[in-house]
């Protein structure tokens, strides 16, 4: 490997692989498009504009337009790759990665990330060696180390998981290193009570900025994994709810309340006091909407309706009222109609909504998904992500 330069040669057969791996080059610790819930708090994804209008009517031309030709990147293979694969080791890997990054060869770097996952496998010692490399890495090199490690079975060993958590807590590490370490923890199958508390401490540290956000997301994603495997969500949700109630960072509070949306556990009465306080007192509209959404899937719909009634009375924001209105329907179904009538009497802007929900249930529809598909939108509360409101 040291005596050969990796270079491009045209290879049409590698096209699909090159296109696929290119998707992973720009990955970082920011939230991905993976598993966002459908407009749960009144946000819609940005819409792609339709095509621009064509030439003005009546404009004459003597030439036929050129047919559109799809331009695709030419993929390639690398001289010496088979020899490298046959002899690759932890010692030779870093040299190959440095060459790929130095040449800005994203395709090769993505391939090497997959090879590193294979090299580490279930070997905790190799995983710890990668973490040693990560302590002096940054940028694409750090991302490749951590993303490779996240997918390796060794990440589930206790010593590797604890090393990642310690790196996330290390005040001497860079913000990127700390966030990357906590991001690599998100594939854990479960967390101990002590580790949940350590992540919570990071999530509530207002000096950590994006690292606090990643700690919150990691708590939520491990909750999803544990819930899907065992049905256990309560210890994670208890701390996420506290984060959503007490963090000074609006983005962290919102994320903490959002994370159950990816596994949809049915919330019990033990969560009601906190959600009621958030719905009544949080200074941010988005957070109050998310609290209303959380109350919409509950084991105790009657108590949830009581909370919605009090919150609607005190709320002055149209969009938060609309969230309360529709998630009351999600919580109690047709039993929410008398409360919706009260809402519409207090605020006539919701009269048409009440009549439409009433007609949908009268038609025999019962489940909320179909009810919502049949419901028209009358309020300008669905905004593009990041737009002011």
C-alpha positions as CSV (number, residue, x, y, z in Angstrom):
1,X,0.0,0.0,0.0
2,X,2.9,2.4,0.8
3,X,4.4,2.0,-2.6
4,X,1.4,2.5,-4.7
5,X,-0.8,5.6,-5.2
6,X,-4.5,5.1,-5.2
7,X,-5.8,6.7,-8.4
8,X,-9.0,6.8,-10.5
9,X,-9.6,4.6,-13.5
10,X,-12.9,4.6,-15.3
11,X,-15.1,1.8,-14.2
12,X,-18.7,1.9,-15.1
13,X,-19.5,-1.2,-13.0
14,X,-18.7,0.7,-9.8
15,X,-21.3,3.5,-10.6
16,X,-24.0,2.4,-8.2
17,X,-21.5,1.8,-5.3
18,X,-20.0,5.3,-5.8
19,X,-23.3,7.0,-5.8
20,X,-24.4,5.2,-2.7
21,X,-21.2,5.8,-0.6
22,X,-21.2,9.5,-1.6
23,X,-24.2,9.9,0.6
24,X,-22.2,9.2,3.7
25,X,-19.3,11.6,3.3
26,X,-21.1,14.7,4.6
27,X,-22.5,13.0,7.7
28,X,-22.0,14.8,11.0
29,X,-23.5,14.8,14.5
30,X,-26.4,17.0,13.6
31,X,-29.9,15.6,13.4
32,X,-30.4,13.5,10.4
33,X,-33.5,13.1,8.3
34,X,-33.9,9.7,9.9
35,X,-37.1,9.1,11.8
36,X,-38.6,12.6,12.1
37,X,-42.3,12.3,13.1
38,X,-44.9,13.6,10.6
39,X,-45.6,17.2,11.4
40,X,-46.4,16.4,15.0
41,X,-45.8,20.0,16.2
42,X,-47.2,21.7,13.2
43,X,-44.1,21.8,11.0
44,X,-44.0,20.7,7.5
45,X,-40.9,19.8,5.5
46,X,-39.8,22.5,3.0
47,X,-41.4,22.0,-0.3
48,X,-39.4,21.7,-3.5
49,X,-40.6,24.4,-6.0
50,X,-42.1,23.3,-9.2
51,X,-40.1,23.8,-12.4
52,X,-39.5,27.3,-13.6
53,X,-41.7,28.6,-16.4
54,X,-40.5,28.1,-19.9
55,X,-39.8,30.7,-22.6
56,X,-42.3,33.5,-23.1
57,X,-45.2,32.7,-25.4
58,X,-44.6,33.8,-29.0
59,X,-40.8,33.8,-28.7
60,X,-39.5,32.5,-32.0
61,X,-36.5,30.2,-32.4
62,X,-34.9,28.7,-35.4
63,X,-33.0,26.0,-33.5
64,X,-34.4,22.8,-32.0
65,X,-33.5,22.6,-28.3
66,X,-30.7,20.2,-27.3
67,X,-32.0,17.0,-25.7
68,X,-31.5,16.8,-22.0
69,X,-28.5,14.7,-21.1
70,X,-28.1,13.3,-17.6
71,X,-24.7,14.0,-16.2
72,X,-23.4,11.3,-13.8
73,X,-20.1,11.3,-12.0
74,X,-17.6,8.8,-13.4
75,X,-16.9,6.3,-10.7
76,X,-13.6,4.5,-10.4
77,X,-11.6,1.8,-8.8
78,X,-8.1,2.1,-7.3
79,X,-4.9,0.5,-8.3
80,X,-3.6,-1.7,-5.6
81,X,-7.0,-2.1,-3.8
82,X,-7.1,-5.9,-4.0
83,X,-3.6,-6.1,-2.5
84,X,-4.6,-3.6,0.2
85,X,-7.7,-5.7,1.0
86,X,-5.6,-8.8,1.3
87,X,-3.1,-7.3,3.7
88,X,-4.9,-4.5,5.4
89,X,-4.2,-4.1,9.1
90,X,-4.8,-1.5,11.8
91,X,-1.2,-0.3,11.1
92,X,-1.7,0.2,7.4
93,X,-5.3,1.5,7.6
94,X,-4.4,5.0,8.8
95,X,-2.0,5.6,5.9
96,X,-4.6,4.7,3.4
97,X,-7.2,6.9,5.0
98,X,-4.7,9.9,5.2
99,X,-4.1,9.5,1.4
100,X,-7.9,9.4,0.7
101,X,-8.6,12.5,2.8
102,X,-5.5,14.3,1.4
103,X,-6.7,13.7,-2.1
104,X,-10.3,14.6,-1.2
105,X,-11.3,11.2,-2.4
106,X,-14.7,10.8,-0.7
107,X,-15.5,7.5,-2.4
108,X,-12.4,5.8,-1.2
109,X,-12.8,7.3,2.3
110,X,-16.3,5.9,2.5
111,X,-15.0,2.5,1.4
112,X,-12.3,2.6,4.0
113,X,-14.9,3.5,6.7
114,X,-16.7,0.2,5.9
115,X,-13.4,-1.7,6.0
116,X,-12.6,-0.2,9.4
117,X,-15.9,-1.4,10.8
118,X,-14.9,-4.9,9.5
119,X,-11.4,-4.6,11.0
120,X,-12.7,-3.7,14.4
121,X,-15.6,-6.2,14.4
122,X,-16.2,-7.5,17.9
123,X,-12.6,-6.8,19.1
124,X,-12.8,-4.4,22.0
125,X,-9.0,-3.8,21.9
126,X,-9.2,-2.6,18.3
127,X,-12.1,-0.4,19.1
128,X,-10.2,1.2,21.9
129,X,-7.3,1.7,19.5
130,X,-9.6,3.6,17.1
131,X,-10.7,5.8,20.1
132,X,-7.0,6.6,20.7
133,X,-6.7,7.8,17.1
134,X,-9.9,9.8,17.6
135,X,-8.4,11.8,20.5
136,X,-6.1,13.6,18.0
137,X,-8.4,13.7,15.0
138,X,-10.9,16.2,13.7
139,X,-12.9,16.8,10.6
140,X,-13.6,13.9,8.2
141,X,-11.0,11.7,9.9
142,X,-12.8,11.9,13.2
143,X,-16.2,11.3,11.6
144,X,-14.9,8.2,9.8
145,X,-13.4,6.8,13.0
146,X,-16.6,7.3,15.0
147,X,-19.0,6.3,12.3
148,X,-17.1,3.1,11.7
149,X,-16.9,2.3,15.4
150,X,-20.7,3.0,15.8
151,X,-21.5,0.2,13.4
152,X,-19.0,-2.3,14.8
153,X,-20.2,-5.0,17.3
154,X,-17.4,-4.0,19.7
155,X,-19.2,-0.8,20.5
156,X,-21.6,-2.8,22.7
157,X,-18.8,-4.0,25.0
158,X,-18.8,-2.3,28.4
159,X,-15.3,-1.0,28.1
160,X,-15.8,0.6,24.7
161,X,-19.2,2.2,25.7
162,X,-17.7,3.6,28.9
163,X,-14.7,5.0,27.0
164,X,-17.1,6.8,24.6
165,X,-19.1,8.2,27.5
166,X,-15.9,9.4,29.2
167,X,-14.8,11.1,26.0
168,X,-18.2,12.8,25.8
169,X,-17.7,14.1,29.3
170,X,-14.0,15.1,28.8
171,X,-13.7,18.9,29.1
172,X,-10.3,18.7,27.4
173,X,-11.7,17.3,24.2
174,X,-13.0,19.4,21.4
175,X,-16.7,20.0,21.0
176,X,-16.6,17.9,17.8
177,X,-14.9,15.1,19.6
178,X,-17.3,15.1,22.5
179,X,-20.4,15.2,20.2
180,X,-19.0,12.5,18.0
181,X,-18.4,10.2,21.0
182,X,-21.9,10.7,22.3
183,X,-23.3,10.1,18.8
184,X,-21.4,6.8,18.6
185,X,-23.2,5.7,21.7
186,X,-26.6,5.9,20.1
187,X,-26.5,2.4,18.8
188,X,-26.4,0.9,22.3
189,X,-29.2,-1.5,23.1
190,X,-29.8,-0.2,26.6
191,X,-28.2,2.1,29.2
192,X,-27.7,1.6,32.9
193,X,-29.4,4.0,35.3
194,X,-26.0,5.6,36.0
195,X,-25.3,6.2,32.3
196,X,-28.7,7.7,31.8
197,X,-27.9,10.2,34.6
198,X,-24.5,11.0,33.1
199,X,-26.1,11.7,29.7
200,X,-28.7,13.8,31.4
201,X,-26.1,15.9,33.1
202,X,-24.5,16.6,29.7
203,X,-27.9,17.4,28.2
204,X,-28.6,20.0,30.9
205,X,-25.1,21.7,30.7
206,X,-25.9,25.0,29.0
207,X,-22.2,25.6,28.2
208,X,-22.0,22.6,25.9
209,X,-24.3,23.9,23.1
210,X,-24.5,21.2,20.4
211,X,-23.0,18.5,22.6
212,X,-25.9,18.9,25.0
213,X,-28.3,18.4,22.1
214,X,-26.5,15.3,21.0
215,X,-26.6,13.9,24.5
216,X,-30.4,14.4,24.5
217,X,-30.7,12.7,21.1
218,X,-28.6,9.7,22.2
219,X,-30.8,9.2,25.3
220,X,-33.9,9.2,23.0
221,X,-32.4,6.9,20.4
222,X,-31.3,4.3,22.9
223,X,-34.8,4.6,24.5
224,X,-36.2,3.7,21.0
225,X,-33.9,0.7,20.7
226,X,-34.6,-0.6,24.2
227,X,-38.3,-0.1,23.8
228,X,-38.4,-1.9,20.5
229,X,-36.5,-4.9,22.1
230,X,-37.9,-5.0,25.6
231,X,-40.8,-2.6,25.8
232,X,-38.8,-0.5,28.4
233,X,-38.9,3.2,28.0
234,X,-39.8,4.6,31.4
235,X,-36.4,5.4,32.8
236,X,-35.3,7.2,29.7
237,X,-38.6,9.1,29.3
238,X,-38.5,10.2,33.0
239,X,-35.2,12.0,32.4
240,X,-36.1,13.3,29.0
241,X,-39.2,14.8,30.4
242,X,-37.2,16.5,33.2
243,X,-34.8,17.8,30.5
244,X,-37.8,19.1,28.5
245,X,-39.0,20.9,31.7
246,X,-35.8,22.4,33.0
247,X,-33.2,22.9,30.2
248,X,-32.4,26.5,29.3
249,X,-31.9,25.6,25.7
250,X,-35.1,25.6,23.7
251,X,-33.7,23.2,21.1
252,X,-32.8,20.7,23.8
253,X,-36.2,21.0,25.5
254,X,-38.0,20.5,22.2
255,X,-35.9,17.5,21.3
256,X,-36.3,15.9,24.7
257,X,-40.1,16.0,24.3
258,X,-39.9,14.9,20.6
259,X,-37.8,11.7,21.1
260,X,-40.7,9.4,22.1
261,X,-42.3,10.2,18.7
262,X,-39.9,7.7,17.2
263,X,-41.2,4.8,19.3
264,X,-44.6,6.0,20.4
265,X,-44.9,4.6,23.9
266,X,-48.3,5.3,25.5
267,X,-47.7,7.9,28.2
268,X,-49.1,7.3,31.7
269,X,-50.5,9.6,34.4
270,X,-47.0,9.9,36.0
271,X,-46.1,12.3,33.2
272,X,-49.1,14.5,33.4
273,X,-48.0,17.0,36.0
274,X,-44.8,17.9,34.1
275,X,-46.5,18.0,30.7
276,X,-49.2,20.2,32.2
277,X,-46.6,22.7,33.5
278,X,-44.8,22.7,30.1
279,X,-48.0,23.3,28.2
280,X,-49.0,26.1,30.5
281,X,-45.7,27.8,31.1
282,X,-43.0,27.2,28.5
283,X,-42.1,30.4,26.7
284,X,-41.7,28.8,23.3
285,X,-44.6,28.0,21.1
286,X,-42.9,24.9,19.6
287,X,-42.3,23.4,23.0
288,X,-45.9,23.9,24.1
289,X,-47.1,22.3,20.9
290,X,-44.8,19.3,21.5
291,X,-46.2,18.9,25.0
292,X,-49.7,18.8,23.5
293,X,-48.6,16.2,21.1
294,X,-47.1,14.0,23.9
295,X,-50.5,14.2,25.7
296,X,-52.2,12.9,22.6
297,X,-51.1,9.3,23.2
298,X,-52.0,8.3,26.7
299,X,-53.4,5.5,28.9
300,X,-55.7,8.1,30.6
301,X,-57.5,10.1,28.0
302,X,-60.1,11.6,30.4
303,X,-57.3,13.2,32.5
304,X,-55.6,14.4,29.3
305,X,-58.8,16.1,28.2
306,X,-58.9,18.0,31.6
307,X,-55.4,19.2,31.0
308,X,-56.2,20.3,27.4
309,X,-59.3,22.1,28.7
310,X,-57.3,24.2,31.2
311,X,-54.5,24.8,28.7
312,X,-56.8,26.0,26.0
313,X,-58.4,28.5,28.3
314,X,-55.1,30.1,29.2
315,X,-53.4,29.9,25.8
316,X,-53.5,32.8,23.4
317,X,-51.4,31.5,20.5
318,X,-53.6,30.3,17.7
319,X,-51.3,27.5,16.7
320,X,-50.8,26.2,20.2
321,X,-54.6,26.2,20.6
322,X,-54.9,24.3,17.3
323,X,-52.4,21.7,18.6
324,X,-54.4,21.3,21.8
325,X,-57.6,21.0,19.7
326,X,-56.4,18.3,17.3
327,X,-54.4,16.3,19.9
328,X,-57.4,16.2,22.1
329,X,-59.0,14.2,19.3
330,X,-56.0,11.9,19.1
331,X,-56.1,11.3,22.8
332,X,-59.8,10.5,23.2
333,X,-61.3,10.1,19.7
334,X,-65.0,10.7,19.4
335,X,-65.2,11.3,23.2
336,X,-63.4,14.6,22.6
337,X,-66.2,16.1,20.6
338,X,-68.0,17.7,23.5
339,X,-64.7,19.4,24.5
340,X,-64.1,20.5,20.9
341,X,-67.6,22.1,20.9
342,X,-66.6,24.1,24.0
343,X,-63.3,25.2,22.3
344,X,-65.2,26.3,19.2
345,X,-67.7,28.3,21.3
346,X,-64.8,30.0,23.1
347,X,-62.8,30.6,19.9
348,X,-65.0,30.6,16.7
349,X,-61.9,30.2,14.5
350,X,-62.3,26.5,15.4
351,X,-66.0,26.1,14.5
352,X,-65.3,24.6,11.1
353,X,-62.8,22.2,12.6
354,X,-65.3,21.0,15.2
355,X,-68.0,20.5,12.5
356,X,-65.5,18.5,10.3
357,X,-64.3,16.3,13.1
358,X,-68.0,15.7,14.1
359,X,-68.9,14.7,10.5
360,X,-65.9,12.4,10.2
361,X,-66.8,10.4,13.3
362,X,-70.5,10.4,12.2
363,X,-69.4,8.7,9.0
364,X,-68.1,5.7,11.0
365,X,-64.3,6.5,10.9
366,X,-62.7,5.8,14.2
367,X,-58.9,5.7,14.1
368,X,-57.0,9.0,14.2
369,X,-54.8,8.3,11.2
370,X,-57.8,8.1,8.9
371,X,-59.6,10.9,10.7
372,X,-56.6,13.2,10.2
373,X,-56.3,12.2,6.5
374,X,-59.9,13.3,6.0
375,X,-59.4,16.6,7.8
376,X,-58.9,19.9,6.0
377,X,-56.4,22.5,7.2
378,X,-57.8,25.9,8.1
379,X,-54.9,27.5,10.1
380,X,-51.6,28.8,8.9
381,X,-49.6,26.8,11.4
382,X,-47.6,24.5,9.2
383,X,-44.4,26.3,8.6
384,X,-41.1,25.4,7.0
385,X,-38.5,24.2,9.4
386,X,-36.5,27.2,10.6
387,X,-39.0,29.8,9.4
388,X,-39.9,32.5,11.9
389,X,-43.3,32.2,13.7
